Amino acid sequence: MISFASDYLEGCLPEVLQRLIETNAEQSVGYGEDEYCRSAREAIRRHLDCEADIHFVVGGTMANAMVIRHVLLPHQGVIAPESGHIAVHETGAIEAGGHKVLTCPAANGKITAAQVEAVVQAHRSDFAREHTVQPAMVYVSQPTECGTLYTKEELGALHAVCEQHGLTFYIDGARLAYALASGSDLLLSDYPRVCHVLSLGGTKCGLLMGEAICFFRKTLAGDFRYVMKQSGGMLAKGRLLGLQFLALFENDLYVRAAGKAIGCADRLRRAFSAAGFDFAFSTGANQLFPVLPPAAAKQLKTQFDFEPWQTLPDGRVVWRFCTSWATTESQVAALEDALLTIVDT
């Protein structure tokens, strides 16, 4: 069985594993204060072209929950797309931390600056606003949950409305490498100019595990390590995260490895289109969302694993296919051949 179910099914990039093997017997101080974590932070700062305050944690839900808990006061909430990861796929982790997710309708996974403006104005014009949660943060992911990409203009507009109203703008970049490799009009060095906090994904982008939380405002980062420790997010063997990120940001591996996934996704995009299948979302990164009739999905399921995403009003099902840094030419070719078989039947 070949799986296109997700982009974190395999272990890690060979270059990352090699660094872990080479340093396995070394001794180092703990909790992210070792030389490898320091070097990894410097490498990331060079790519960001910014003196960011950077912290390494194990996973994405942990990163999102800790950042939001750290930034918001108890009476505040975070604006997010209704399809956003923190609103749908994190088991209420944000609410469990005491903060409400204020969801907005999302067009192809994205929200706009105008929607944020409307939420803020609705709260501020409410005569009983002290009885409601105060919006103080905006959350989006790049790419979105639907695989779509925000443009530089769109993120810039969201950043501007946050600046205007004193909100913190947080971008969840769990799959950011795939956005960078997909032909997006944003470079990594653009992100410090369009948001206040960024989680730089490693788990889905070639590491065994790990996310790098990047604060672009030093005032936001104060005492964050206390929150990390209290939340169980301060890894004792912190060098294992730093080492992986150091390998990932050497020789442009972060984007190069993701580029392979984009090439595979492009091939599959053409194959699904040639087979006559539509897509629910127009994506450019490593996630595809074809709409498949039941018979076609059943036939493909005999050889491949992929995930149901949503059921359309007419009863058709949208399925998600993911490529990754580890997707092989033979796996892509097998799916291409299977799609040809469906066309012929």
C-alpha positions as CSV (number, residue, x, y, z in Angstrom):
1,M,0.0,0.0,0.0
2,I,1.4,3.4,-1.0
3,S,0.3,6.2,1.2
4,F,-0.5,9.8,0.2
5,A,-2.4,10.4,3.5
6,S,0.0,12.9,5.0
7,D,3.5,14.5,4.8
8,Y,4.9,13.3,8.1
9,L,4.6,9.5,7.6
10,E,8.3,8.8,7.1
11,G,11.2,9.5,9.5
12,C,13.5,12.3,8.4
13,L,15.8,13.5,5.7
14,P,19.1,11.5,5.4
15,E,21.1,14.6,6.1
16,V,19.3,15.1,9.3
17,L,19.6,11.5,10.4
18,Q,23.4,11.6,9.6
19,R,23.9,14.6,11.9
20,L,22.0,12.9,14.7
21,I,24.2,9.7,14.3
22,E,27.4,11.7,14.2
23,T,26.7,13.5,17.4
24,N,24.8,10.7,19.3
25,A,27.5,10.1,21.9
26,E,28.3,13.7,22.6
27,Q,27.4,15.4,25.9
28,S,25.7,18.7,25.9
29,V,23.8,21.0,28.2
30,G,20.0,20.6,28.1
31,Y,16.9,22.6,27.5
32,G,17.9,24.2,24.2
33,E,20.9,26.0,25.6
34,D,23.5,23.9,23.8
35,E,25.8,25.0,20.9
36,Y,23.8,23.2,18.3
37,C,20.6,25.1,19.2
38,R,22.6,28.4,19.2
39,S,24.0,27.6,15.8
40,A,20.5,26.6,14.5
41,R,19.1,29.9,15.7
42,E,21.8,31.8,13.9
43,A,21.2,29.9,10.7
44,I,17.5,30.5,10.8
45,R,18.1,34.2,11.6
46,R,20.3,34.5,8.5
47,H,17.5,33.1,6.3
48,L,14.9,35.3,8.0
49,D,17.3,38.3,7.7
50,C,16.1,39.3,11.1
51,E,17.2,39.1,14.8
52,A,14.3,36.9,15.8
53,D,13.9,35.4,19.3
54,I,13.7,31.6,18.4
55,H,12.6,28.7,20.5
56,F,12.4,25.0,19.5
57,V,9.5,22.8,20.5
58,V,8.5,19.3,19.5
59,G,5.2,19.7,17.7
60,G,2.7,22.1,16.0
61,T,-0.2,21.9,18.4
62,M,2.2,22.5,21.3
63,A,3.6,25.5,19.5
64,N,0.2,27.0,18.7
65,A,-1.1,26.5,22.2
66,M,2.0,27.9,23.9
67,V,2.2,31.0,21.7
68,I,-1.4,31.9,22.1
69,R,-1.4,31.2,25.9
70,H,1.7,33.4,26.2
71,V,0.6,36.3,24.1
72,L,-3.1,36.7,25.2
73,L,-4.5,37.9,28.5
74,P,-7.2,35.7,30.1
75,H,-10.1,37.7,28.7
76,Q,-8.8,37.7,25.1
77,G,-9.3,35.5,22.1
78,V,-7.8,34.7,18.7
79,I,-9.4,35.3,15.3
80,A,-9.0,32.4,13.0
81,P,-10.5,30.9,9.8
82,E,-13.3,28.5,10.6
83,S,-11.2,25.8,8.8
84,G,-8.0,26.7,10.7
85,H,-6.0,24.0,12.4
86,I,-6.5,25.5,15.9
87,A,-10.3,25.6,15.3
88,V,-10.7,22.1,13.9
89,H,-7.8,19.7,14.4
90,E,-6.3,20.4,17.8
91,T,-9.0,18.9,20.1
92,G,-9.8,22.3,21.7
93,A,-6.2,22.8,22.8
94,I,-6.6,26.6,22.7
95,E,-9.9,26.6,24.6
96,A,-8.3,24.2,27.1
97,G,-5.7,26.8,27.7
98,G,-8.4,29.4,28.6
99,H,-8.7,31.3,25.3
100,K,-11.6,31.3,22.8
101,V,-11.0,30.8,19.1
102,L,-13.1,33.5,17.3
103,T,-13.8,31.9,13.9
104,C,-14.5,33.7,10.6
105,P,-16.0,32.2,7.4
106,A,-13.0,31.1,5.2
107,A,-13.0,31.3,1.4
108,N,-10.7,28.5,0.2
109,G,-9.2,28.4,3.7
110,K,-8.3,32.1,3.9
111,I,-9.6,35.1,5.8
112,T,-9.1,38.8,4.9
113,A,-8.1,42.0,6.5
114,A,-11.7,43.3,6.1
115,Q,-13.0,40.4,8.1
116,V,-10.6,41.1,10.9
117,E,-11.6,44.7,10.8
118,A,-15.2,43.7,11.1
119,V,-14.7,41.5,14.1
120,V,-12.7,44.2,15.9
121,Q,-15.2,46.9,15.1
122,A,-18.1,44.7,16.2
123,H,-16.5,44.1,19.5
124,R,-15.5,47.7,20.1
125,S,-19.0,49.1,19.2
126,D,-20.8,46.6,21.5
127,F,-22.0,48.5,24.5
128,A,-21.7,45.3,26.5
129,R,-18.2,44.5,25.2
130,E,-16.8,43.7,28.6
131,H,-19.2,40.7,28.7
132,T,-17.6,39.2,25.6
133,V,-14.2,37.9,24.6
134,Q,-11.8,40.7,23.3
135,P,-10.1,39.9,20.0
136,A,-6.4,40.4,20.4
137,M,-4.7,38.1,18.0
138,V,-5.1,36.8,14.4
139,Y,-4.1,33.2,13.4
140,V,-3.6,31.9,9.9
141,S,-1.5,29.1,8.4
142,Q,0.7,29.2,5.3
143,P,-0.3,27.1,3.4
144,T,-3.8,27.0,4.6
145,E,-5.6,23.8,5.7
146,C,-7.0,23.7,2.2
147,G,-3.6,23.9,0.6
148,T,-4.1,27.4,-0.7
149,L,-1.5,30.1,-0.4
150,Y,-1.7,33.7,1.0
151,T,0.0,36.2,-1.2
152,K,2.4,38.9,0.1
153,E,-0.3,41.5,-0.4
154,E,-2.9,39.5,1.5
155,L,-0.6,38.8,4.5
156,G,0.6,42.4,4.4
157,A,-3.0,43.6,4.6
158,L,-3.6,41.3,7.6
159,H,-0.5,42.6,9.2
160,A,-1.5,46.2,8.6
161,V,-4.9,45.8,10.2
162,C,-3.3,44.0,13.2
163,E,-0.8,46.9,13.6
164,Q,-3.6,49.4,13.4
165,H,-5.7,47.8,16.1
166,G,-2.9,46.5,18.4
167,L,-3.4,42.8,17.6
168,T,-0.7,40.2,17.4
169,F,-0.5,38.4,14.0
170,Y,0.6,34.8,14.2
171,I,1.4,32.6,11.2
172,D,1.4,28.8,11.6
173,G,4.1,27.6,9.2
174,A,3.9,23.9,9.8
175,R,4.1,23.4,6.1
176,L,5.9,26.6,5.2
177,A,8.7,24.9,3.3
178,Y,6.2,23.7,0.7
179,A,4.8,27.2,0.3
180,L,8.3,28.6,-0.2
181,A,9.1,26.0,-2.8
182,S,5.8,26.3,-4.7
183,G,6.5,29.6,-6.4
184,S,4.8,31.8,-3.8
185,D,5.7,35.5,-4.0
186,L,7.0,35.4,-0.5
187,L,10.6,34.6,0.5
188,L,11.4,33.4,4.0
189,S,13.0,36.8,4.7
190,D,9.6,38.5,3.9
191,Y,7.8,36.9,6.9
192,P,9.3,39.1,9.6
193,R,7.7,42.0,7.7
194,V,4.3,40.5,7.5
195,C,3.7,39.0,10.9
196,H,4.7,39.2,14.5
197,V,5.2,35.5,15.3
198,L,5.9,32.6,13.0
199,S,6.1,28.9,13.8
200,L,8.6,27.4,11.3
201,G,7.6,23.8,10.6
202,G,10.0,20.9,10.8
203,T,7.8,17.9,11.5
204,K,6.0,17.9,8.1
205,C,9.1,19.2,6.3
206,G,11.8,16.6,6.8
207,L,12.5,16.4,10.5
208,L,11.8,13.6,12.9
209,M,10.0,16.3,15.0
210,G,10.3,19.9,15.7
211,E,8.9,23.4,15.2
212,A,10.9,26.7,15.5
213,I,8.8,29.5,17.1
214,C,10.1,32.8,15.9
215,F,9.2,36.0,17.7
216,F,9.9,39.1,15.5
217,R,9.0,41.5,18.4
218,K,11.3,41.0,21.3
219,T,8.6,42.4,23.7
220,L,6.4,39.5,22.8
221,A,9.1,36.9,23.6
222,G,9.7,37.9,27.2
223,D,9.4,35.0,29.7
224,F,8.3,32.6,27.0
225,R,10.7,29.9,28.3
226,Y,8.6,29.9,31.6
227,V,5.5,29.1,29.5
228,M,7.5,26.4,27.6
229,K,8.5,24.7,30.9
230,Q,5.1,25.0,32.5
231,S,3.5,23.6,29.4
232,G,5.8,20.6,29.2
233,G,7.3,22.0,26.0
234,M,10.9,22.4,27.2
235,L,12.7,19.3,25.9
236,A,15.5,18.2,28.2
237,K,17.5,16.8,25.2
238,G,17.0,20.1,23.4
239,R,20.0,19.6,21.2
240,L,18.1,17.0,19.3
241,L,15.8,19.7,17.9
242,G,18.6,22.2,17.3
243,L,20.7,19.6,15.4
244,Q,17.8,18.8,13.1
245,F,17.1,22.5,12.3
246,L,20.8,23.2,11.8
247,A,20.9,20.4,9.2
248,L,17.7,21.6,7.6
249,F,19.0,25.1,7.1
250,E,22.4,24.2,5.7
251,N,22.8,24.3,1.9
252,D,19.2,25.4,1.4
253,L,17.9,21.9,2.3
254,Y,14.7,23.3,3.8
255,V,13.4,24.5,0.4
256,R,15.3,22.0,-1.8
257,A,13.6,19.0,-0.1
258,A,10.2,20.6,-0.3
259,G,10.8,21.4,-4.0
260,K,10.8,17.6,-4.6
261,A,7.4,17.3,-3.1
262,I,6.1,20.2,-5.2
263,G,7.4,18.5,-8.4
264,C,5.5,15.3,-7.4
265,A,2.4,17.2,-6.5
266,D,2.5,19.0,-9.9
267,R,2.7,15.6,-11.7
268,L,-0.3,14.3,-9.8
269,R,-2.2,17.5,-10.4
270,R,-1.9,17.0,-14.1
271,A,-2.7,13.3,-13.8
272,F,-6.0,14.0,-11.9
273,S,-6.9,16.7,-14.4
274,A,-6.2,14.5,-17.4
275,A,-8.4,11.8,-15.8
276,G,-11.3,14.3,-15.8
277,F,-11.4,15.0,-12.1
278,D,-12.0,18.4,-10.6
279,F,-10.4,19.9,-7.6
280,A,-12.2,21.5,-4.6
281,F,-9.4,24.0,-4.1
282,S,-6.8,25.5,-6.5
283,T,-3.6,24.6,-4.6
284,G,0.0,25.2,-5.4
285,A,1.8,23.5,-2.6
286,N,2.0,19.8,-1.7
287,Q,-1.7,19.0,-0.9
288,L,-4.2,18.1,-3.6
289,F,-8.0,17.9,-3.1
290,P,-9.6,16.1,-6.0
291,V,-13.3,15.4,-6.1
292,L,-13.7,11.6,-6.7
293,P,-16.9,9.6,-7.5
294,P,-17.3,6.7,-5.1
295,A,-16.3,4.1,-7.7
296,A,-13.1,5.9,-8.5
297,A,-12.2,6.3,-4.8
298,K,-12.9,2.7,-4.1
299,Q,-10.7,1.6,-6.9
300,L,-7.8,3.8,-5.9
301,K,-8.2,2.7,-2.2
302,T,-7.1,-0.9,-3.2
303,Q,-3.6,0.5,-3.9
304,F,-3.3,3.8,-2.1
305,D,-4.1,5.4,1.2
306,F,-5.5,8.9,1.2
307,E,-7.9,10.9,3.4
308,P,-11.5,12.0,3.1
309,W,-11.7,15.8,3.5
310,Q,-15.3,16.9,3.1
311,T,-18.6,15.9,1.5
312,L,-20.1,18.3,-1.0
313,P,-23.8,19.2,-1.0
314,D,-24.3,16.9,-4.0
315,G,-22.9,14.0,-2.1
316,R,-19.5,13.8,-3.8
317,V,-16.5,13.5,-1.6
318,V,-13.4,15.7,-1.6
319,W,-10.2,13.6,-0.8
320,R,-6.8,14.9,0.3
321,F,-3.6,13.6,-1.3
322,C,-0.2,14.8,0.2
323,T,3.2,14.5,-1.3
324,S,6.3,15.1,0.8
325,W,10.1,15.4,0.8
326,A,10.1,11.5,0.8
327,T,7.7,10.9,-2.0
328,T,9.4,8.8,-4.7
329,E,9.1,8.8,-8.5
330,S,7.8,5.2,-8.5
331,Q,5.0,6.1,-6.0
332,V,3.9,9.0,-8.2
333,A,4.1,6.8,-11.4
334,A,2.0,4.1,-9.7
335,L,-0.8,6.7,-9.0
336,E,-0.5,8.1,-12.5
337,D,-0.9,4.6,-13.9
338,A,-3.9,3.9,-11.7
339,L,-5.6,7.1,-12.8
340,L,-5.1,6.0,-16.4
341,T,-6.8,2.7,-15.6
342,I,-9.8,4.5,-14.1
343,V,-10.1,6.6,-17.3
344,D,-10.1,3.4,-19.4
345,T,-12.9,1.6,-17.5
